[in-house]
Amino acid sequence: MHEIRKTDKEHGSGMKVHELKGKKVLGSNGKDIGKIMEIRLDPLTLNLDGIEIDRGFFGTDTFIGRKYITSLSTYGAVLNMSP
């Protein structure tokens, strides 16, 4: 079976979620907060739900919801706050 779908984007223009694991998470002040452990998607809409971050050996792993994320790129995530 072949799936046909119309899209305005070129094939391969999206971001591969698995490539974000281990990338830096920066606060709005530019401070390194941790690294991306997991990307969570809403199972019904497939929209970004948030990210789980590893805050290091002495930090507590933290879930950051979508509304606190300014951008996601191949370099990592930037938040609109500084926890």
WOJODA-V461330 format. One record per backbone hydrogen bond with DSSP energy under -1.0 kcal/mol. CO is the residue of the C=O (numbers start at 1). NH is the residue of the N-H. Records with the same first field share a line. If there is no record, write none. Layout:
CO = NH  NH
This chain:
10 = 13
16 = 19
17 = 20
20 = 23
23 = 36
24 = 77
25 = 33  34
26 = 79
27 = 30
31 = 27
34 = 25
35 = 54
36 = 22
38 = 52
40 = 49  50
42 = 46
47 = 42
49 = 66
50 = 40
51 = 64
52 = 37  38
53 = 62
54 = 35
62 = 53
64 = 51
65 = 68
66 = 69
68 = 80
71 = 78
73 = 76
76 = 73
77 = 26
78 = 70  71
81 = 28
